């Protein structure tokens, strides 16, 4: 199975983050599942997360679920060029990184807004998105 990014499909920032990953990844290593989709719910439950209480995105890689700043760091390692340097935040102690992540996550709807329905990928990208 490809690495899977489970994201909040109604969060404008989260959707922009998925688009950022798609634009900057070195190769198409990731599949994506909105947490509102049957695939997202199934994967969250499989890794013991409550789909009703999803406050972070989840990266599933090698059979392990990563969340918060660790998920972001692992994803950024797959970026091209200078964007790969984003992974340097791993040198900041995890409690501080995750505290900042939690503050951001709590405010993401207020700062960036939300939509009623999940993003619809272009036909070229549809195969990379899991829905069922």
Contact map, one row per residue, 1 for C-alpha under 8 A:
111000000000000000000000000000000000000000000000000000000000000000000000000000000000000000000000000000000000000000000000000000000000
111100000000000000000000000011100000000000000000000000000000100000000000000000000000000000000000000000000000000000000000000000000000
111110000000000000000000000011100000000000000000000000000011110000000000000000000000000000000000000000000000000000000000000000000000
011111000000000000000000000001111000000000000000000000000111100000000000000000000000000000000000000000000000000000000000000000000000
001111100000000000000000000001111000000000000000000000001111000000000000000000000000000000000000000000000000000000000000000000000000
000111110000000000000000000000011110000100000000000000001110000000000000000000000000000000000000000000000000000000000000000000000000
000011111000011000000000000000011110000000000000000000011100000000000000000000000000000000000000000000000000000000000000000000000000
000001111110011000000000000000000111000000000000000001001000000000000000000000000000000000000000000000000000000000000000000000000000
000000111111011000000000000000000111000000000000000000000000000000000000000000000000000000000000000000000000000000001110000000000000
000000011111011000000000000000000000000000000000000000000000000000000000000000000000000000000000000000000000000001111110000000000000
000000011111111000000000000000000000000000000000000000000000000000000000000000000000000000000000000000000001100111100000000000000000
000000001111111100000000000000000000000000000000000000000000000000000000000000000000000000000000000000000000100111100000000000000000
000000000011111110000000000000000000000000000000000000000000000000000000000000000000000000000000000000000001000110000000000000000000
000000111111111111000000000000000000000000000000000000000000000000000000000000000000000000000000000000000000000000000000000000000000
000000111111111111100000000000000000000000000000000000000000000000000000000000000000000000000000000000000000000000000010000000000000
000000000001111111110000000000000000000000000000000000000000000000000000000000000000000000000000000000000000000000000000000000000000
000000000000111111111000000000000000000000000000000000000000000000000000000000000000000000000000000000000000000000000000000000000000
000000000000011111111100000000010000000000000000000000000000000000000000000000000000000000000000000000000000000000000000000000000000
000000000000001111111110000000000000000000000000000000000000000000000000000000000000000000000000000000000000000000000000000000000000
000000000000000111111111000000000000000000000000000000000000000000000000000000000000000000000000000000000000000000000000000000000000
000000000000000011111111100000000000000000000000000000000000000000000000001000100000000000000000000000000000000000000000000000000000
000000000000000001111111100100000000000000000000000000000000000000000000000000000000000000000000000000000000000000000000000000000000
000000000000000000111111100000000000000000000000000000000000000000000000000000000000000000000000000000000000000000000000000000000000
000000000000000000011111110000000000000000000000000000000000000000000000000000110010000000000000000000000000000000000000000000000000
000000000000000000001111111110000000000000000000000000000000000000000000000001110000000000000000000000000000000000000000000000000000
000000000000000000000001111100000000000000000000000000000000000000000000000001110000000000000000000000000000000000000000000000000000
000000000000000000000000111110000000000000000000000000000000000000000000000001000000000000000000000000000000000000000000000000000000
000000000000000000000100111111000000000000000000000000000000000000000000000000000000000000000000000000000000000000000000000000000000
011000000000000000000000101111100000000000000000000000000000000000000000000000000000000000000000000000000000000000000000000000000000
011110000000000000000000000111110000000000000000000000000000000000000000000000000000000000000000000000000000000000000000000000010000
011110000000000000000000000011111000000000000000000000000000000000000000000000000000000000000000000000000000000000000000000000011100
000111100000000001000000000001111100000000000000000000000000000000000000000000000000000000000000000000000000000000000000000000011100
000111100000000000000000000000111110101100000000000000000000000000000000000000000000000000000000000000000000000000000000000000001110
000001111000000000000000000000011111101100000000000000000000000000000000000000000000000000000000000000000000000000000100000000000110
000001111000000000000000000000001111111110010000001001000000000000000000000000000000000000000000000000000000000000000000000000000000
000000011000000000000000000000000111110110000000000000000000000000000000000000000000000000000000000000000000000000000100000000000000
000000000000000000000000000000001111111110000000000000000000000000000000000000000000000000000000000000000000000000000000000000000111
000000000000000000000000000000000011111111000000000000000000000000000000000000000000000000000000000000000000000000000000000000000011
000000000000000000000000000000001110111111100000000000000000000000000000000000000000000000000000000000000000000000000000000000000111
000001000000000000000000000000001111111111110000000000000000000000000000000000000000000000000000000000000000000000000000000000000110
000000000000000000000000000000000011111111111000001000000000000000000000000000000000000000000000000000000000000000000000000000000000
000000000000000000000000000000000000011111111100000000000000000000000000000000000000000000000000000000000000000000000000000000000000
000000000000000000000000000000000000001111111110000000000000000000000000000000000000000000000000000000000000000000000000000000000000
000000000000000000000000000000000010000111111111111000000000000000000000000000000000000000000000000000000000000000000000000000000000
000000000000000000000000000000000000000011111111111000000000000000000000000000000000000000000000000000000000000000000000000000000000
000000000000000000000000000000000000000001111111100000000000000000000000000000000000000000000000000000000000000000000000000000000000
000000000000000000000000000000000000000000111111100000000000000010000000000000000000000000000000000000000000000000000000000000000000
000000000000000000000000000000000000000000011111110000000000000000000000000000000000000000000000000000000000000000000000000000000000
000000000000000000000000000000000000000000011111111011000000000000000000000000000000000000000000000000000000000000000000000000000000
000000000000000000000000000000000000000000011001111111000000000000000000000000000000000000000000000000000000000000000000000000000000
000000000000000000000000000000000010000010011000111111000000000000000000000000000000000000000000000000000000000000000000000000000000
000000000000000000000000000000000000000000000000011111000000000000000000000000000000000000000000000000000000000000000000000000000000
000000000000000000000000000000000000000000000000111111100000000000000000000000000000000000000000000000000000000000000000000000000000
000000010000000000000000000000000010000000000000111111111000000000000000000000000000000000000000000000000000000000000000000000000000
000000000000000000000000000000000000000000000000000011111000000000000000000000000000000000000000000000001100000000000000000000000000
000000100000000000000000000000000000000000000000000001111100000000110000000000000000000000000000000000001000000000000000000000000000
000011110000000000000000000000000000000000000000000001111110000000110010000000000000000000000000000000000000000000000000000000000000
000111100000000000000000000000000000000000000000000000011111000011110010000000000000000000000000000000000000000000000000000000000000
001111000000000000000000000000000000000000000000000000001111100011100010001000000000000000000000000000000000000000000000000000000000
001110000000000000000000000000000000000000000000000000000111111111000000000000000000000000000000000000000000000000000000000000000000
011100000000000000000000000000000000000000000000000000000011111111000000000000000000000000000000000000000000000000000000000000000000
001000000000000000000000000000000000000000000000000000000001111100000000000000000000000000000000000000000000000000000000000000000000
000000000000000000000000000000000000000000000000000000000001111110000000000000000000000000000000000000000000000000000000000000000000
000000000000000000000000000000000000000000000000000000000001111111000000000000000000000000000000000000000000000000000000000000000000
000000000000000000000000000000000000000000000010000000000111101111100000000000000000000000000000000000000000000000000000000000000000
000000000000000000000000000000000000000000000000000000000111100111110110000000000000000000000000000000000000000000000000000000000000
000000000000000000000000000000000000000000000000000000011110000011111111000000000000000000000000000000000000000000000000000000000000
000000000000000000000000000000000000000000000000000000011100000001111111000000000000000000000000010011000000000000000000000000000000
000000000000000000000000000000000000000000000000000000000000000000111111100000000000000000000100110010000000000000000000000000000000
000000000000000000000000000000000000000000000000000000000000000001111111110000000000000001000000000000000000000000000000000000000000
000000000000000000000000000000000000000000000000000000001110000001111111111000000000000000000000000000000000000000000000000000000000
000000000000000000000000000000000000000000000000000000000000000000111111111100000000001000000000000000000000000000000000000000000000
000000000000000000000000000000000000000000000000000000000000000000001111111110000000011111000000000000000000000000000000000000000000
000000000000000000000000000000000000000000000000000000000000000000000111111111000000001000000000000000000000000000000000000000000000
000000000000000000001000000000000000000000000000000000000010000000000011111111100000000000000000000000000000000000000000000000000000
000000000000000000000000000000000000000000000000000000000000000000000001111111100011111000000000000000000000000000000000000000000000
000000000000000000000000000000000000000000000000000000000000000000000000111111100001111000000000000000000000000000000000000000000000
000000000000000000000000111000000000000000000000000000000000000000000000011111110001000000000000000000000000000000000000000000000000
000000000000000000001001110000000000000000000000000000000000000000000000001111111011000000000000000000000000000000000000000000000000
000000000000000000000001110000000000000000000000000000000000000000000000000001111111000000000000000000000000000000000000000000000000
000000000000000000000000000000000000000000000000000000000000000000000000000000111111000000000000000000000000000000000000000000000000
000000000000000000000000000000000000000000000000000000000000000000000000000000011111100000000000000000000000000000000000000000000000
000000000000000000000001000000000000000000000000000000000000000000000000000100111111110000000000000000000000000000000000000000000000
000000000000000000000000000000000000000000000000000000000000000000000000000111111111111000000000000000000000000000000000000000000000
000000000000000000000000000000000000000000000000000000000000000000000000000110000111111100000000000000000000000000000000000000000000
000000000000000000000000000000000000000000000000000000000000000000000000100110000011111110000000000000000000000000000000000000000000
000000000000000000000000000000000000000000000000000000000000000000000001110110000001111111000000000000000000000000000000000000000000
000000000000000000000000000000000000000000000000000000000000000000000000100000000000111111100000000000000000000000000000000000000000
000000000000000000000000000000000000000000000000000000000000000000000000100000000000011111110000100000000000000000000000000000000000
000000000000000000000000000000000000000000000000000000000000000000000100100000000000001111111100000000000000000000000000000000000000
000000000000000000000000000000000000000000000000000000000000000000000000000000000000000111111000000000000000000000000000000000000000
000000000000000000000000000000000000000000000000000000000000000000000000000000000000000011111101100000000000000000000000000000000000
000000000000000000000000000000000000000000000000000000000000000000000000000000000000000001111111100000000000000000000000000000000000
000000000000000000000000000000000000000000000000000000000000000000001000000000000000000001011111110000000000000000000000000000000000
000000000000000000000000000000000000000000000000000000000000000000000000000000000000000000001111111000000000000000000000000000000000
000000000000000000000000000000000000000000000000000000000000000000000000000000000000000000011111111100000000000000000000000000000000
000000000000000000000000000000000000000000000000000000000000000000001000000000000000000010011111111110000000000000000000000000000000
000000000000000000000000000000000000000000000000000000000000000000011000000000000000000000000111111111000000000000000000000000000000
000000000000000000000000000000000000000000000000000000000000000000000000000000000000000000000011111111100000000000000000000000000000
000000000000000000000000000000000000000000000000000000000000000000000000000000000000000000000001111111110000000000000000000000000000
000000000000000000000000000000000000000000000000000000000000000000011000000000000000000000000000111111111000000000000000000000000000
000000000000000000000000000000000000000000000000000000000000000000010000000000000000000000000000011111111100000000000000000000000000
000000000000000000000000000000000000000000000000000000000000000000000000000000000000000000000000001111111110000000000000000000000000
000000000000000000000000000000000000000000000000000000000000000000000000000000000000000000000000000111111111000000000000000000000000
000000000000000000000000000000000000000000000000000000110000000000000000000000000000000000000000000011111111000000000000000000000000
000000000000000000000000000000000000000000000000000000100000000000000000000000000000000000000000000001111111100000000000000000000000
000000000000000000000000000000000000000000000000000000000000000000000000000000000000000000000000000000111111111000000000000000000000
000000000010100000000000000000000000000000000000000000000000000000000000000000000000000000000000000000011111111110000000000000000000
000000000011000000000000000000000000000000000000000000000000000000000000000000000000000000000000000000000111111111000000000000000000
000000000000000000000000000000000000000000000000000000000000000000000000000000000000000000000000000000000011111110000000000000000000
000000000000000000000000000000000000000000000000000000000000000000000000000000000000000000000000000000000011111110000000000000000000
000000000011100000000000000000000000000000000000000000000000000000000000000000000000000000000000000000000001111111000000000000000000
000000000011100000000000000000000000000000000000000000000000000000000000000000000000000000000000000000000001111111100000000000000000
000000000111000000000000000000000000000000000000000000000000000000000000000000000000000000000000000000000000100111110000000000000000
000000000111000000000000000000000000000000000000000000000000000000000000000000000000000000000000000000000000000011111100000000000000
000000000100000000000000000000000000000000000000000000000000000000000000000000000000000000000000000000000000000001111100000000000000
000000001100000000000000000000000000000000000000000000000000000000000000000000000000000000000000000000000000000000111110000000000000
000000001100000000000000000000000101000000000000000000000000000000000000000000000000000000000000000000000000000000111111000000000000
000000001100001000000000000000000000000000000000000000000000000000000000000000000000000000000000000000000000000000001111100000000000
000000000000000000000000000000000000000000000000000000000000000000000000000000000000000000000000000000000000000000000111110000000000
000000000000000000000000000000000000000000000000000000000000000000000000000000000000000000000000000000000000000000000011111111001000
000000000000000000000000000000000000000000000000000000000000000000000000000000000000000000000000000000000000000000000001111111000000
000000000000000000000000000000000000000000000000000000000000000000000000000000000000000000000000000000000000000000000000111111100000
000000000000000000000000000000000000000000000000000000000000000000000000000000000000000000000000000000000000000000000000111111100000
000000000000000000000000000000000000000000000000000000000000000000000000000000000000000000000000000000000000000000000000111111111000
000000000000000000000000000000000000000000000000000000000000000000000000000000000000000000000000000000000000000000000000111111111000
000000000000000000000000000000000000000000000000000000000000000000000000000000000000000000000000000000000000000000000000001111111100
000000000000000000000000000001110000000000000000000000000000000000000000000000000000000000000000000000000000000000000000000011111100
000000000000000000000000000000111000000000000000000000000000000000000000000000000000000000000000000000000000000000000000100011111110
000000000000000000000000000000111100101100000000000000000000000000000000000000000000000000000000000000000000000000000000000000111111
000000000000000000000000000000001100111100000000000000000000000000000000000000000000000000000000000000000000000000000000000000001111
000000000000000000000000000000000000111000000000000000000000000000000000000000000000000000000000000000000000000000000000000000000111
